[in-house]
Amino acid sequence: MSVEVLQACAADWADIVANVEPFGGTELLARSRSIAVQAWFDYELLPTACLTALQAIETTFRQLLFPEAKARTTFRHLVDRAESDGVISPDKAGSIRAGVKLRNSLSHPEGGCAFTLGMADSMIRISHVVVRDICEVRGMVGQARPT
């Protein structure tokens, strides 16, 4: 792995949301990409980049999809609701649920943890896709890009 590889990944992820109007979720995705590139200097930052990408999904759910949801409503419940409403596919919902479970374990760690670039790429990529798809539903995307 090199810093150039991480920068290329970050550029690829950024392309997914390139046409989305900026808001809190896209700001968190940008932070996630930056942290991922910084993982060249500290490999253990990859889980942090993934956590930040998952925060972007939760922010998107709370700000755009379910703004009426109470603060106490769990992220997992929001994922279930988005799936049952047909906003996200069962496959994406399953990936996000796995991310929620991972987020909960990373937020309350019992020790260190490290991710491979492949693990991080998968989680950060799906986060970008889900945010873009929800923004598309809400009319916040100029010209949609396929994934």
Protein Blocks (a to p, Z undefined) as FASTA:
>chain_A
ZZklmmmmmmmmmmmmmmgccdfklmmmmmmmmmmmmmmmomklmmmmmmmmmmmmmmmm
mmmmmmmbcfklcfklmmmmmmmnomacfklmmmmmmmmmmmmmmmmccbdcdddfklmm
mmmmmmmmmmmmmmmmnopafbdcdZZ
